Amino acid sequence: MLDRAGTHLPLTPTDVTDMKTPLSFELALTTDVELDKRAAPSFGHAMHKLFEFDPSYINLNHGAFGSLPMPVRVACDKLSARIEANPDRFLHMEGVHHWNEARTRVAELIGAETDECVLVNNTSHGIATVLRNLEWNEGDIIIGTTTTQGGVARAIMYIGDTPPHPQVSTFDLEFPTSHAEILENWREHVRRVTSEGGDLKQTRKVVAVIDTIVSIPGVRLPWKEMVAICKDAGVWSVVDAAHSIGQEVDINLSEAKPDFWISDCHKWLFAKRGCAVLYVPRRNHHVIKSPIPTPYTYRSPQDEHYNGPQNFVKLFEWTGTIDYVPLLSINAALDFRQWLGGEHKINEYTHNLAIAGGKHLASLLGTSVMDPDGELTFNMVNVELPIPDDIKYSDEVDSLLLNTLMVEWNTYAAHYYHNGKWWTRCSAQVWNEISDFEVLADALKDACEKVVNFAK
């Protein structure tokens, strides 16, 4: 298949119908033996044999970047070897079938149709794709929150900084709080934004960027209810679900009906970093005219035989030469999770450990958890640090905490300053046990003591 310049282009599923043979995803989840022929280890420290951590490292920060299981890494290595054995054959003919398999399986997991899901590099990439495809007009409004992830918050500001300069509206979120209070305030904020503006309010577009699980603090939001409030008010919803897949079960996007929804698969799902799923329901396919970068499958109205609109899935099949292994590793990650016992079993363990570990850590530090009733907690728990309130955020304090934990103690759970206090966010994962929180407590006591002495 050639483009107009005579360059060979990757073949699509339709193009290879007559020539393809069944290609199983030959990435057996193996180390020395086939995993499906033996029982999975029990959750806790026995799981360390399936990960490749430094033996002295206590990892309570999985939510930040994900952690690749050894069996999935082996599968990725096998896939890399297969690609390098014949890059032409794989990238022209085979790869798209594995890409479609990954889309199909992840769509089933989140309650969507296969062709409503495409794979992108990460959640920030997916959100930027959506925001830059929306057609902004003067007077439009984009809503973010005070806890929107930094890169996404900057993307929102960028949209506001470029013509036609839609207005940025910020919804204030401070924790601790409750879902009921969040929803009451969100409903009022949306009502106020959509009722102001005089004549413009009849024609302008309002877009809300909503987290499913806030990154910092690590708390779950009532995002489905927030999406429903947007829908009732005629507001577009762009849902940042970076932490959802693998941590939030029974998502069911067909029922929740967000306008756009993006989630990382390399965080809680155990795929290779970085990869994410971008969900766009069929009703909104017309909005997405081009990925980043624009692919050769883009249909321009300037084309002689233009017959738009765009084919949503085909747009994302090939956006230039990248390493496709992370995207295709979703298949191996899902196989691995099934072998461990499935989504509910995994998340029952990690959620219960987050609740128990957070309370235990707080008792050891002499502080409290942000969410004592557990309403805001999936698998990340937030605990106040024993640092006096008069010690505010500074780069020096931030670096002192980071270096003490990572370098001196070889452990980490994210630390941050929020609502006038210092906190830690602990990610509970299948390899953790309650004793890990005890090691972290000792490290945090040392780090916080250094902060107090530094501030004197």
KOLZA-713296 format. One record per residue (C-alpha): residue number from 1; y, x, z. Coordinates in pm, 1 decimal. Example, Ala and Ser with C-alpha at 12.3 -4.5 7.8 and 13.67 -1.06 7.14 Angstrom:
2
- 1,-450.0,1230.0,780.0 $
- 2,-106.0,1367.0,714.0 $
END
This chain:
456
- 1,0.0,0.0,0.0 $
- 2,338.8,151.8,-105.2 $
- 3,699.8,75.2,-21.0 $
- 4,974.1,91.5,-284.1 $
- 5,1007.2,467.0,-233.6 $
- 6,637.4,516.2,-301.4 $
- 7,554.6,593.7,62.7 $
- 8,220.6,479.0,195.4 $
- 9,259.4,208.2,459.4 $
- 10,10.2,90.2,724.3 $
- 11,-207.6,-194.4,611.3 $
- 12,-187.4,-530.5,783.2 $
- 13,-488.1,-740.6,888.4 $
- 14,-450.1,-946.3,572.2 $
- 15,-442.9,-635.1,355.3 $
- 16,-772.5,-504.0,491.3 $
- 17,-970.5,-825.9,498.6 $
- 18,-1196.6,-721.1,215.6 $
- 19,-1255.3,-363.4,325.3 $
- 20,-1283.8,-370.4,702.2 $
- 21,-1607.0,-349.3,890.2 $
- 22,-1647.0,-468.0,1248.5 $
- 23,-1486.1,-205.1,1467.9 $
- 24,-1580.4,-235.5,1830.4 $
- 25,-1339.3,-83.3,2078.1 $
- 26,-1562.4,217.5,2135.9 $
- 27,-1395.2,329.9,2453.5 $
- 28,-1670.3,290.0,2711.3 $
- 29,-1528.4,310.1,3059.9 $
- 30,-1717.7,620.6,3152.7 $
- 31,-1678.7,930.9,3359.8 $
- 32,-2028.0,1075.2,3397.2 $
- 33,-2207.7,741.3,3369.6 $
- 34,-2124.0,398.0,3234.6 $
- 35,-1925.5,204.6,3493.0 $
- 36,-2072.9,-130.3,3401.1 $
- 37,-2415.8,3.2,3503.1 $
- 38,-2313.8,63.5,3863.2 $
- 39,-2123.1,-124.9,4129.7 $
- 40,-1755.4,-56.9,4178.6 $
- 41,-1660.4,131.2,4496.3 $
- 42,-1525.2,-74.6,4782.8 $
- 43,-1148.1,-105.3,4796.5 $
- 44,-973.5,156.5,5006.3 $
- 45,-1014.7,533.4,5012.2 $
- 46,-1348.9,510.4,4831.6 $
- 47,-1138.2,423.9,4525.4 $
- 48,-989.4,773.9,4518.5 $
- 49,-1286.7,890.6,4312.3 $
- 50,-1158.0,669.7,4028.5 $
- 51,-808.1,817.4,4031.9 $
- 52,-691.0,1173.1,3988.8 $
- 53,-439.8,1210.7,4270.2 $
- 54,-377.7,1536.7,4448.2 $
- 55,-622.8,1500.1,4743.0 $
- 56,-337.2,1554.0,4990.9 $
- 57,-104.2,1300.2,4827.1 $
- 58,-57.4,958.6,4990.6 $
- 59,61.2,725.2,4714.5 $
- 60,244.7,415.0,4835.0 $
- 61,480.9,402.8,4536.5 $
- 62,247.2,277.1,4263.2 $
- 63,496.9,7.1,4161.1 $
- 64,746.1,259.4,4026.2 $
- 65,548.0,418.7,3743.9 $
- 66,191.6,291.9,3771.5 $
- 67,-118.3,506.3,3828.5 $
- 68,-377.1,563.9,3557.3 $
- 69,-741.7,517.2,3661.6 $
- 70,-971.9,797.6,3550.7 $
- 71,-1195.4,563.3,3344.8 $
- 72,-892.1,433.7,3154.1 $
- 73,-767.1,789.3,3103.3 $
- 74,-1108.7,885.7,2963.2 $
- 75,-1091.1,584.9,2731.6 $
- 76,-745.8,696.6,2619.0 $
- 77,-872.0,1048.5,2553.7 $
- 78,-1153.9,909.8,2339.9 $
- 79,-909.8,696.2,2147.8 $
- 80,-678.1,995.6,2093.2 $
- 81,-972.7,1196.4,1959.9 $
- 82,-1067.5,911.7,1728.4 $
- 83,-712.4,889.5,1594.1 $
- 84,-685.3,1264.3,1538.9 $
- 85,-1022.0,1273.0,1361.6 $
- 86,-867.2,1069.1,1080.5 $
- 87,-504.6,964.1,1141.0 $
- 88,-477.4,804.0,798.6 $
- 89,-775.7,575.6,845.6 $
- 90,-679.9,474.9,1198.0 $
- 91,-309.6,414.7,1138.9 $
- 92,-357.2,249.2,801.0 $
- 93,-667.6,43.6,872.1 $
- 94,-814.6,40.2,1221.8 $
- 95,-529.2,44.2,1469.8 $
- 96,-396.4,-302.6,1400.2 $
- 97,-729.8,-461.2,1495.0 $
- 98,-720.9,-298.1,1839.2 $
- 99,-353.4,-394.7,1870.8 $
- 100,-443.9,-755.9,1798.7 $
- 101,-729.1,-741.3,2049.0 $
- 102,-490.2,-617.5,2317.4 $
- 103,-239.1,-892.7,2234.0 $
- 104,-510.5,-1157.2,2246.7 $
- 105,-641.9,-1044.1,2583.9 $
- 106,-305.1,-1004.2,2749.4 $
- 107,-192.1,-1342.3,2609.8 $
- 108,-492.1,-1506.6,2772.4 $
- 109,-404.4,-1340.0,3102.1 $
- 110,-48.6,-1476.0,3104.4 $
- 111,-123.0,-1820.6,2962.1 $
- 112,30.4,-1776.9,2618.2 $
- 113,-73.7,-1787.2,2253.1 $
- 114,-170.4,-1456.6,2092.9 $
- 115,101.8,-1475.5,1829.5 $
- 116,364.6,-1535.4,2096.8 $
- 117,295.3,-1185.5,2233.1 $
- 118,372.3,-843.0,2091.5 $
- 119,353.0,-497.7,2248.1 $
- 120,654.6,-275.2,2312.2 $
- 121,716.3,52.4,2493.8 $
- 122,839.9,-85.6,2826.8 $
- 123,1022.1,-378.9,2982.9 $
- 124,1368.0,-226.0,2937.0 $
- 125,1289.7,-181.6,2566.9 $
- 126,1178.8,-544.2,2538.6 $
- 127,1482.9,-683.6,2719.5 $
- 128,1716.5,-472.3,2504.3 $
- 129,1540.6,-608.6,2195.9 $
- 130,1602.9,-966.4,2306.7 $
- 131,1963.7,-915.2,2413.5 $
- 132,2054.3,-738.3,2088.9 $
- 133,1892.2,-1009.3,1877.2 $
- 134,2081.5,-1295.4,2037.7 $
- 135,2385.3,-1383.9,1827.4 $
- 136,2680.4,-1351.7,2063.2 $
- 137,3004.6,-1538.8,2010.4 $
- 138,3340.3,-1528.6,2181.1 $
- 139,3323.9,-1719.2,2508.2 $
- 140,2948.8,-1672.5,2560.7 $
- 141,2830.0,-1576.5,2909.6 $
- 142,2544.8,-1355.3,3027.2 $
- 143,2430.1,-1386.5,3388.6 $
- 144,2282.6,-1096.0,3582.4 $
- 145,2231.8,-1042.6,3953.1 $
- 146,2334.6,-782.5,4207.8 $
- 147,1967.7,-675.9,4224.8 $
- 148,1903.2,-654.7,3849.8 $
- 149,1722.2,-327.1,3770.7 $
- 150,1969.5,-51.5,3690.2 $
- 151,1887.3,-0.4,3322.6 $
- 152,1882.8,-374.2,3255.0 $
- 153,2212.3,-418.2,3441.3 $
- 154,2364.6,-149.5,3219.4 $
- 155,2225.2,-324.2,2909.7 $
- 156,2399.3,-643.2,3022.6 $
- 157,2723.7,-449.9,3067.8 $
- 158,2680.0,-295.5,2722.7 $
- 159,2655.1,-641.1,2566.4 $
- 160,2975.9,-735.1,2744.6 $
- 161,3146.3,-412.7,2632.6 $
- 162,3082.4,-472.6,2262.4 $
- 163,3243.8,-733.1,2033.4 $
- 164,3269.3,-1025.8,2068.5 $
- 165,3261.4,-929.6,2439.8 $
- 166,3064.7,-1208.0,2609.8 $
- 167,3160.3,-1251.1,2972.4 $
- 168,2929.8,-1104.3,3236.9 $
- 169,2868.9,-1327.1,3539.5 $
- 170,2696.6,-1181.8,3847.1 $
- 171,2482.0,-1385.0,4085.3 $
- 172,2481.2,-1237.6,4435.1 $
- 173,2140.8,-1174.9,4592.0 $
- 174,2114.7,-1022.2,4937.4 $
- 175,1798.5,-989.4,5142.0 $
- 176,1656.3,-1103.9,5374.7 $
- 177,1682.8,-1461.5,5251.0 $
- 178,1451.1,-1749.3,5153.7 $
- 179,1340.2,-1908.3,4829.5 $
- 180,1510.5,-2231.3,4930.2 $
- 181,1843.7,-2055.3,4979.1 $
- 182,1804.8,-1861.0,4652.2 $
- 183,1739.1,-2180.8,4457.3 $
- 184,2028.3,-2366.8,4618.1 $
- 185,2270.4,-2085.3,4536.6 $
- 186,2125.1,-2033.2,4188.2 $
- 187,2161.4,-2401.0,4102.2 $
- 188,2524.1,-2390.7,4213.4 $
- 189,2597.1,-2068.5,4025.4 $
- 190,2451.2,-2207.2,3702.6 $
- 191,2638.8,-2534.1,3752.7 $
- 192,2967.6,-2350.2,3800.6 $
- 193,2918.0,-2120.2,3501.3 $
- 194,2823.4,-2403.7,3266.1 $
- 195,3101.6,-2637.6,3381.8 $
- 196,3390.8,-2393.9,3338.2 $
- 197,3557.5,-2295.3,3013.3 $
- 198,3727.6,-2607.2,2883.7 $
- 199,3656.1,-2674.9,2515.5 $
- 200,3433.1,-2366.6,2485.3 $
- 201,3170.5,-2503.0,2719.3 $
- 202,3047.8,-2741.3,2449.5 $
- 203,2960.9,-2465.2,2203.7 $
- 204,2917.3,-2143.2,2395.9 $
- 205,2587.0,-1979.5,2477.9 $
- 206,2490.0,-1897.6,2836.3 $
- 207,2204.2,-1651.0,2890.8 $
- 208,2051.2,-1569.9,3230.3 $
- 209,1848.1,-1255.4,3299.8 $
- 210,1605.0,-1342.1,3580.4 $
- 211,1361.5,-1120.7,3771.6 $
- 212,1016.6,-1245.5,3860.7 $
- 213,981.1,-969.7,4118.8 $
- 214,1289.9,-768.8,4205.4 $
- 215,1229.0,-395.6,4179.6 $
- 216,1462.6,-297.7,4464.9 $
- 217,1405.4,-461.1,4711.3 $
- 218,1044.3,-531.7,4613.7 $
- 219,1053.8,-908.7,4657.9 $
- 220,925.3,-1202.4,4456.8 $
- 221,1171.0,-1463.2,4335.4 $
- 222,1106.8,-1833.3,4266.0 $
- 223,1148.2,-1749.3,3900.4 $
- 224,968.1,-2049.0,3756.3 $
- 225,1202.7,-2283.2,3942.1 $
- 226,1500.5,-2070.8,3835.0 $
- 227,1386.7,-2099.5,3472.5 $
- 228,1358.7,-2478.9,3511.8 $
- 229,1716.2,-2493.5,3645.9 $
- 230,1831.1,-2297.8,3340.7 $
- 231,1642.3,-2527.2,3105.8 $
- 232,1800.1,-2837.8,3260.2 $
- 233,2145.5,-2681.0,3223.2 $
- 234,2095.8,-2565.5,2863.8 $
- 235,2092.0,-2198.4,2965.8 $
- 236,1871.6,-1942.1,2789.3 $
- 237,1630.8,-1755.8,3020.9 $
- 238,1539.4,-1389.5,2967.7 $
- 239,1281.0,-1304.8,3231.3 $
- 240,1238.6,-946.7,3353.4 $
- 241,875.9,-956.4,3467.2 $
- 242,828.0,-579.3,3485.3 $
- 243,617.6,-605.0,3803.7 $
- 244,431.1,-929.0,3727.0 $
- 245,122.2,-849.4,3520.3 $
- 246,-145.1,-719.5,3754.4 $
- 247,44.4,-828.8,4065.8 $
- 248,113.7,-1197.3,4004.3 $
- 249,-190.5,-1412.2,3927.0 $
- 250,-203.0,-1742.6,3737.2 $
- 251,128.6,-1683.0,3557.7 $
- 252,80.6,-1950.5,3284.7 $
- 253,384.5,-1910.2,3060.3 $
- 254,290.1,-2218.3,2859.5 $
- 255,377.7,-2423.1,3167.2 $
- 256,670.7,-2215.2,3296.4 $
- 257,835.3,-2216.5,2949.4 $
- 258,1082.1,-1925.4,2976.4 $
- 259,1273.6,-1848.3,2658.8 $
- 260,1173.9,-1480.8,2671.8 $
- 261,947.7,-1292.1,2916.1 $
- 262,868.3,-920.1,2932.0 $
- 263,626.0,-735.0,3161.6 $
- 264,509.8,-374.9,3195.5 $
- 265,136.2,-322.2,3155.9 $
- 266,145.3,36.4,3284.9 $
- 267,251.0,-62.1,3637.4 $
- 268,14.0,-302.3,3812.0 $
- 269,-227.7,-359.9,3521.9 $
- 270,-344.4,7.0,3508.1 $
- 271,-268.9,68.3,3138.9 $
- 272,-134.6,407.5,3028.0 $
- 273,240.5,444.3,3063.1 $
- 274,436.4,320.2,2891.0 $
- 275,353.4,-17.0,2739.8 $
- 276,468.2,-373.3,2790.2 $
- 277,416.2,-721.2,2653.1 $
- 278,707.1,-914.8,2503.6 $
- 279,649.4,-1291.2,2507.2 $
- 280,854.3,-1508.3,2275.3 $
- 281,741.4,-1871.2,2242.4 $
- 282,711.5,-2002.2,1889.2 $
- 283,1023.2,-2214.4,1931.9 $
- 284,1228.5,-1893.4,1964.4 $
- 285,1066.1,-1672.4,1701.0 $
- 286,1367.4,-1726.9,1476.2 $
- 287,1589.5,-1551.8,1731.6 $
- 288,1409.6,-1216.8,1697.1 $
- 289,1517.1,-1077.1,1361.3 $
- 290,1444.6,-709.0,1423.4 $
- 291,1273.6,-488.0,1680.6 $
- 292,1425.9,-153.4,1779.6 $
- 293,1411.0,29.8,1539.1 $
- 294,1410.2,-201.1,1239.0 $
- 295,1071.8,-189.0,1058.4 $
- 296,992.6,-196.6,690.2 $
- 297,864.9,-554.2,735.4 $
- 298,1217.5,-680.1,807.6 $
- 299,1321.3,-947.6,560.3 $
- 300,1685.1,-920.9,458.3 $
- 301,1880.6,-1217.8,317.8 $
- 302,2007.2,-960.5,67.0 $
- 303,1654.8,-917.5,-73.0 $
- 304,1603.7,-1062.9,-420.1 $
- 305,1304.5,-1268.6,-309.6 $
- 306,1410.7,-1341.6,48.4 $
- 307,1210.4,-1625.9,196.5 $
- 308,1298.6,-1596.8,568.3 $
- 309,1275.0,-1643.6,857.2 $
- 310,1108.8,-1329.6,991.3 $
- 311,738.2,-1307.7,1066.6 $
- 312,762.8,-1234.5,1440.3 $
- 313,428.7,-1058.4,1487.5 $
- 314,447.9,-855.5,1165.9 $
- 315,788.2,-722.0,1270.9 $
- 316,629.0,-541.1,1564.7 $
- 317,307.8,-415.5,1403.2 $
- 318,468.8,-95.1,1283.5 $
- 319,814.2,18.7,1395.7 $
- 320,764.4,384.1,1307.9 $
- 321,525.0,656.6,1413.8 $
- 322,459.5,650.7,1788.0 $
- 323,164.2,722.2,2012.5 $
- 324,-23.3,391.8,2002.5 $
- 325,-270.3,495.0,2272.9 $
- 326,-64.6,346.8,2562.1 $
- 327,-37.0,10.3,2386.0 $
- 328,-406.4,0.4,2300.2 $
- 329,-507.2,114.6,2650.9 $
- 330,-447.5,-243.4,2766.9 $
- 331,-801.2,-320.2,2649.6 $
- 332,-953.9,-47.2,2865.4 $
- 333,-733.0,-142.5,3161.7 $
- 334,-849.0,-504.5,3146.0 $
- 335,-1212.3,-393.1,3124.6 $
- 336,-1159.0,-173.8,3430.4 $
- 337,-1000.8,-457.8,3628.5 $
- 338,-1285.4,-690.8,3540.2 $
- 339,-1531.5,-426.7,3662.7 $
- 340,-1340.4,-405.9,3992.2 $
- 341,-1384.9,-780.0,4038.8 $
- 342,-1097.6,-940.0,3851.2 $
- 343,-738.2,-1034.6,3917.8 $
- 344,-785.5,-1256.4,4221.5 $
- 345,-1013.0,-1014.7,4405.7 $
- 346,-782.2,-719.8,4341.7 $
- 347,-469.5,-904.1,4447.2 $
- 348,-625.5,-1062.4,4752.6 $
- 349,-692.8,-712.1,4887.0 $
- 350,-357.5,-563.0,4790.7 $
- 351,-153.6,-860.0,4913.6 $
- 352,-328.0,-872.1,5250.3 $
- 353,-286.7,-496.3,5287.9 $
- 354,84.2,-519.0,5202.9 $
- 355,137.1,-782.2,5472.4 $
- 356,-65.6,-598.5,5736.0 $
- 357,60.3,-252.8,5638.0 $
- 358,422.6,-360.2,5645.4 $
- 359,393.5,-506.1,5992.9 $
- 360,207.5,-197.7,6116.9 $
- 361,465.2,37.8,5966.0 $
- 362,751.0,-160.6,6118.5 $
- 363,586.9,-145.3,6464.0 $
- 364,540.6,232.1,6432.8 $
- 365,903.5,279.3,6326.7 $
- 366,1038.3,34.2,6583.3 $
- 367,1204.7,-176.3,6312.5 $
- 368,1115.4,-493.8,6122.6 $
- 369,993.7,-612.4,5785.2 $
- 370,1237.8,-778.1,5549.3 $
- 371,1006.6,-1076.2,5497.6 $
- 372,827.9,-1164.6,5824.3 $
- 373,685.9,-1492.0,5686.8 $
- 374,547.5,-1331.2,5368.4 $
- 375,721.7,-1576.7,5134.7 $
- 376,882.1,-1297.3,4930.8 $
- 377,582.3,-1064.1,4927.2 $
- 378,314.6,-1005.8,4667.0 $
- 379,190.2,-645.2,4685.9 $
- 380,515.9,-469.4,4772.8 $
- 381,648.6,-487.6,5127.6 $
- 382,992.7,-384.1,5252.5 $
- 383,1042.4,-227.1,5595.0 $
- 384,1371.8,-129.9,5759.1 $
- 385,1416.2,240.4,5833.4 $
- 386,1527.8,366.2,6174.3 $
- 387,1866.4,485.9,6048.4 $
- 388,2183.0,360.0,6224.3 $
- 389,2391.0,107.6,6030.8 $
- 390,2692.9,338.0,6028.7 $
- 391,2509.7,583.8,5800.8 $
- 392,2590.9,446.9,5457.7 $
- 393,2451.5,545.2,5121.8 $
- 394,2534.3,892.1,4994.9 $
- 395,2368.7,1123.1,4744.8 $
- 396,2306.3,1371.4,5025.8 $
- 397,2120.4,1120.1,5243.0 $
- 398,1926.5,994.5,4943.0 $
- 399,1817.2,1348.6,4849.7 $
- 400,1726.6,1434.7,5208.0 $
- 401,1492.2,1136.1,5233.2 $
- 402,1340.0,1205.2,4892.3 $
- 403,1277.4,1575.5,4950.6 $
- 404,1137.2,1528.8,5300.0 $
- 405,889.4,1265.7,5189.4 $
- 406,785.7,1408.9,4852.3 $
- 407,802.4,1782.6,4912.9 $
- 408,738.3,1833.1,5283.7 $
- 409,495.6,1546.0,5345.9 $
- 410,353.5,1488.2,4996.0 $
- 411,377.8,1111.5,5029.3 $
- 412,616.1,853.0,4899.0 $
- 413,720.5,491.2,4920.4 $
- 414,1050.1,406.1,4754.3 $
- 415,1356.1,426.3,4980.6 $
- 416,1685.2,248.6,4915.7 $
- 417,2006.1,114.3,5069.5 $
- 418,2057.2,-262.6,5058.7 $
- 419,2277.4,-509.8,5242.8 $
- 420,2407.5,-249.9,5487.0 $
- 421,2068.8,-104.5,5584.3 $
- 422,1818.4,159.8,5472.5 $
- 423,1473.8,34.6,5371.6 $
- 424,1144.1,152.4,5230.7 $
- 425,940.8,-37.2,4970.0 $
- 426,566.1,20.4,5000.6 $
- 427,330.4,-65.0,4715.0 $
- 428,-18.3,-155.7,4838.8 $
- 429,-292.4,-69.1,4590.2 $
- 430,-671.1,-74.1,4577.8 $
- 431,-700.6,288.8,4698.4 $
- 432,-481.6,235.6,5006.9 $
- 433,-586.7,164.2,5364.1 $
- 434,-386.6,89.7,5677.3 $
- 435,-408.1,456.1,5777.9 $
- 436,-188.2,546.6,5478.6 $
- 437,94.2,351.8,5640.2 $
- 438,46.3,561.1,5953.8 $
- 439,90.9,885.4,5758.3 $
- 440,397.7,737.1,5591.9 $
- 441,534.7,639.4,5934.0 $
- 442,517.0,1000.2,6053.7 $
- 443,685.6,1120.0,5734.5 $
- 444,958.9,857.7,5759.9 $
- 445,1026.7,937.0,6125.6 $
- 446,1076.8,1301.7,6031.9 $
- 447,1295.7,1215.3,5732.9 $
- 448,1509.2,965.7,5923.4 $
- 449,1557.2,1209.3,6211.8 $
- 450,1686.6,1466.7,5963.0 $
- 451,1925.4,1207.5,5820.1 $
- 452,2062.2,1125.8,6165.4 $
- 453,2110.4,1494.1,6246.0 $
- 454,2274.8,1552.9,5909.9 $
- 455,2522.2,1267.3,5972.4 $
- 456,2630.7,1396.7,6314.4 $
END
